[in-house]
């Protein structure tokens, strides 16, 4: 039996009259890349924000690495957050800091006693890993969209997370850069042995990065399984229409 | 009428919700300010941004206030042959009211709006969320540092404005009444008391705190994308100025009561 690193049970979340999540159940297994698909506004980002408690659920439970997030104190939650890397849709790099400072910021504030040499090694190694060693002294405003996303991923990796959450990693990028980002997601899993949830509505990204798909429609997962099981053998018209509208069939 | 009732009730509801939220924000500041990490480096960087970078504007404004206020007061005093009282009049006006008030209003415009816009932009671009998920307390790093920096720097800027305004006044008095620098400043210090300086410093601390916390609050609570950032910057200035005037009135009552006791 596969080991779950994230267990979501009966998750509900509403904003006013808008019921975004309506009883979501989901498991993320150790070492897998799970892709959560859905239309814009379907609640995909809300789901992963609940996982790191940027939002709180109305009902239901979330267990990460065996811990129920709702019962954690702030100190315990922060300890858990260090094991989760969150790559934001627009990268969320700190505008007033250089790339080096962006990477050093979470490291120096969470791990005490590191020497300058150790910090430099980690920062430089990660920038090499994401293929951007020359951007170290640049400001975020000087980077392209794809570079920002890579640096955003590097910043989350600096704390060696066990779980990675990617929020729309290919949104707003050209097709070539999308493929680079998809490769980076796979590379991160190989190098850092992470388990990941990739939130996207880009089926190319889903096919290239996901071991398993979960399609979120009307607040619930309507289909889960491999890409072929979910889309190519889809019987649910909503899932089928999602595929037809989004994927260029060969 | 029936249609209006829920709208009014919603507005009242929102007002009290806002008030309660603002109270919780200020309370959080006073709870968290005592506990580590203290972020001294960021506090110093903010002091530099808020203090040093405001100097050109503050210098110009203070200097012009000194010259203009002296020039405008001269005809009234001249009618009674009392132009020799100009240094005393100007010093009392500048130290007690004009210096703190003008500096605070300028800082509310320059510093308050910049804090509101910066934090607002960090909020809408998820930089604050990025800090939270990295187990960094954004309230400590952003709000406490900026609020402490404004609280410490506004009194320094007020002292500096007082000095520059008096210097401007001296130049005007020197040209018209041929009063020397030492005579001018002897008259200035004879007419102001310890209470004047003390109350000016305390008032400036409160003004500084107000500018910092309002800017941070409006930025921290901003939403609706770039439009929200603009609104946060604007609301920071309006709310800070409004509170500064209220605080000035209250301070006036308190200081007058102490003076008359």
Interface residues (C-beta under 8 A of the other chain):
Chain A: X49 X52 X54 X78 X79 X81 X82 X84 X86 X88 X89 X90 X92 X93 X94 X95 X96 X105 X106 X109 X110 X155 X156 X159
Chain B: X37 X118 X121 X122 X125 X126 X127 X129 X130 X132 X133 X134 X135 X136
